[in-house]
Amino acid sequence: MTARTVPILPETIALAAEILGEGGLVAIPTETVYGLAADAANPEAVAAIYEAKGRPRFNPLIAHVSSWAMAEREAAFSPLARRCAEAFWPGALTLVLPARPGGQVCDLARAGLDTLALRWPRHQAASALITVFGRPLVAPSANRSGHVSPTRAEHVEADLGERIDLILDGGPCEVGMESTILGFDGEEPVLLRPGGIPTSQIVEVLGRPVRFHGAGDGINAPGQLKSHYAPNARLRLNVTSPEEGEGYLTFGPEQPGGLNLSPSGDLVEAAAKLFAVLRALDARYERIAVGPIPVSGLGEAINDRLQRAAHREG
């Protein structure tokens, strides 16, 4: 049975909350990408997410809240973490914080860690659903694990339509890329995953440098598997011209031809289009050549996604 796709209305928000309360799975729009939502307090519902996505059990999930009160019931905020949250919430920033005893987010969602990845999404429909539901929702990207993340409802339907209960269609995602994930080592901020908030903005708000998570530091946040966001096609990066038979992903006015993430060189536009363009090329080609993309601003996260997409185990 294929999931129903419905518009965002008060009655469909209520329907989604009812399905979630029964342990079901609902795809929801956020400003970053579409998320596959489940009751964060229900281990069986969380397990159903892992099963639907084929997601490794050791990769923790992000819990989504819709108020300060809900956030503070689940996690302990240091003064530094609070400053960061006040600057970027609601928005595309996830904070990894100590989980509070008695919090509702279950152990399976935290992958057995004593920390919790927490985000307050800016998208009005996502926030409204969490508020109606009354407790946090876990909502990793609504795609099969390792596949390209969905930025439209039809992407969700193509990847998970037969595995979930409902899809709330909120149109294309504004940011089009997963959230930035930030943790803290004492008073030192640590970038665990680049994303929709550029690191430079976090440095400006906190007034101190941000350390990058090292490859040997273990997996303590979503999106840290080396092979991730991978299409079926093989990718070659930083290519100035494609070989015969390759799809071509380009960026900027100096790179004509292929599918261009932003002919004007706008990294915000490129981030919003990245996954949709990768999907389009993946449907047509077995090999994709990717032109050079700057690493400044949101280019940092774009290149991170492409490097993960290009990685092949073995």
N, C-alpha and C positions, 0 to 999 in steps of 0.2 A: 504493500500500500504506500503510495506516494504522499508525502506531507502536504497539507494544504498551505498555500501561500496567500496571506491576507494582508490588507492595508492596515496602517496604524489608525485605530479608532478606539474610543473608550471601551467598546464591547470586545474588541479583539485583545486589548491589553488585559481585560478581565478574564477572557478565555485562556490566554497564555498563562496567567497566574494560577488558574485552576489546574491546567495541565502540569505545571511545575509542582504544584502542591500534591499531585498524585504520583510524583516521581518521573514525569515525562521530560522530554528534551524539546526545547524551543530555540530556533535560530533567531537572534535579535540583531538589529542594526546598532552599531555604535559609531562614534566619529572616526574610529581607527579602522577596524574591519568588522565584518559580521561575526558575532560570537555565538557559540553553541551553549545555551544556558541550561543550568540545572540547579536544583536546591543544594546550596553548599553544605547544608547540615545533614543531607541524606546520602550516606555512603553508597547505597544501591544506585541512586541517580547519578552520583559521580562516577561510579564504575561503568554505568551505561554510556557516559561520555567517552571514557577511555576505550570502550568496546566499539562505539560508533566511529571514532576517529582512528582506531588502531594505534593509540598513543602509548608510548612507554610509561610504565607505572612510576618510574623514578623521576618523571618530569612534572614538577608541581604545576598547579593551576592558579590562575588569578581569581581572587574573590572580588566581586563588584558590589559597591555600596551606593547609597543615595543620600547620605547625611553624615554629619560629623558624629552624631550620637551613635549611629550604626558602626562607623569606622572605629570609634574609640572602645566599643564593646568587644571588638575583635583583636585589636593590636595596640601595643604600647608605643607612643610617639615620643621620641627625644625632642628637645628644643630644635635641633637641626632638621629633623624629619618634619616637624610641624611647620617650620618656616618654608620648607620646600612644598609641602602639601597646600599651604595657604596661597602660595604663588601660582600653582599649576592645577589645582582641583577646583571644580570639576574639569577634567581634561585628560590628555594622552600621556599621563605619567603614572606608572605603577611603583609603589614603594614596598620594599621587603623589610618587614618589621618584626620584632618579637611578638609571637602570638600570645594573647592573654589567656590565662587559665579560665575555663568556663565559656570561652568563645564558641560560637555556633558552627564555624567552619570545621568540617570533619578532618580527621587525620589523613584519609586517603587523598583529599584535595590538596593537602600540604605535602604529600609524598613522604610522610613520616618526619618532616622537619619541624623544629621548634620555632620556625619563622613562618610568616604569612605574606604572600604577595597580594597587595591590596590596591584597588583603583576605584575612583569615583568618576564614572563616565560623564561627559558633557552632553551626550545625545539625549534629547528630551524624552524620546520613547523608551530608551533603556532605563533612564532614571525613573520615569513614571512606573515602569513595570516593577522595578525593585521596590519602590515605595508601596505599591499596591500589594506586592507579595509579602513585604514586611520583614524580610531578612536577606542576607547576602546571597547572590547568585554567583556560582563559578561559570565562566564563559570564555573558554579558549576559542581560537578562531574556528569557524564553522566549516571545516574542511577535513578530509582524511589526513592523518598525520603525515607530514613530509610533503604534501601537495601544496600548490600555490594557494595563498590565503584569499578568501572571498571578499570582494568589495561591492557586490550586488547580490540581490536575492536569487537571481537565476544561477549565480555561481554556486550558491548553497544547494539549490535544488539539483544541479547537475552532479554534485559530489556526494551529498548526503540525503537526497530527497526520500529514499526508501528506508532510511535508518532512523529518522526522527519524526516528531509528532506534528510540528507546526513551524512555519516560517513567517515572521513578521517582516513585511516589505517596507523599508523606510527609504528606498531609493539608493543611489550611489553614496558610498562613504565619503565624508568630507576630507579626512586626512589620508585614508587609503593605505595605511601602514600601521603595524602594531605599536603599542605604547612603548615608550622608553621605560626601562626598569632600573631603578636605583636602590641600592642597599647601603648599609652603613657599617663600617668596621670601627667601633667606638665613635669618635667624632670625625672619622674620615669617610666622605661619601665615595661609593664605589659604583661605577657604571657596570651593570650586569647585562644589559642588552641595549644597544642603540635603538631609537625609534622615533616616534612622532614629535618629541620635544628635543631639539638640538642640545647637545652637551654644553655648548657655549652659553645657552640661556640659563642652564642650571648653575654653572660656574658663576655667572653674573649675580644670580639671586643669592647664592650661598656665600659668595665672597671668598672662595677657596678653591683649589684645584680638585678635580675629580679623578680618582684612580680607576684605571680600566681593569676589569676582572681578568685574571690570568687563566690560561688554558689548563693549568694544573690545580686550579682552585676548587674543582668539583662542580657539580650541577646543583645550584640552589635557587634557581629561578627559571621560569619558562623561556623557551627559545634558545637554550645554550647547547643543544646537541649540535655537533659539528656538521652533520648532514641534515639539513632542514630546509623547508620551503622549496623542495626539489620538484621541478617538472619532469616529465618522462624524457624529454629531449636533453641531449648533452649540451652544456654551455661552454663556450670559450670566452674569456673575459679580456677587456682592454684591446679589442680587435679594431683595426682601422679600416679593414675592408673584408667582407665575407668571402668564404670559399663557395664554389658552385654547390647548390643544393642546401645551403644553410639559410635559415631565417636570420634577420638582422634587426637587432634592437639598438637604437641610436639615441643620442641626446645632443641638443643644441644646434645652432644654425650652421656649424661647420661640418655636420654629419648628415648630408642629405641621403634619402633612400631608406628602405626598411620601414619599421614602425618606430616613430620618434616619440620618446617620452615627453619631450618639451622642445619644439623647434626654437622657442625663444630663450631656452636655457634657464627656465624657472624650476628650481629643485622642488618647490612645493607641488607644482603641477606634476612633476615627474614621480614624486612619491605617491600621489593620489592615483596615478595611472599604472604604476609598476606591475601589480599583480594581474590586472585585467589584460595588459599587453602581453605579459608572459604567458597567460592562458591562451590568448589568441595565437601566438606563435607556436606554442606547444601543440595545439590542435592541428597544425599544418606542417610542422617540420620535425625531423628526428635530431637535427643539430641546430643550435642557435648561437650566432656570433653576437657579442655584446660590445658596443663601442665604449670608449673611455667616458667615465662620469666623475666629476669632481668629488672629493671627499669632504669638502667643507659643508657646514650646516647639515641639512637633511641628506646630503650626499653620503654622509657617514653611514647612516642606516641603510640607504639604498645599496651601497657597496657591500655592507654586511649581509644583506639578504641575497644578493647575487653570488657572493662567495659561498654561502651555504647551499644555494641552489646548484652551484657548479660542482660541489663536493660529491664524490662517489666513494662508498666504502669499498675496500679491496682494491 
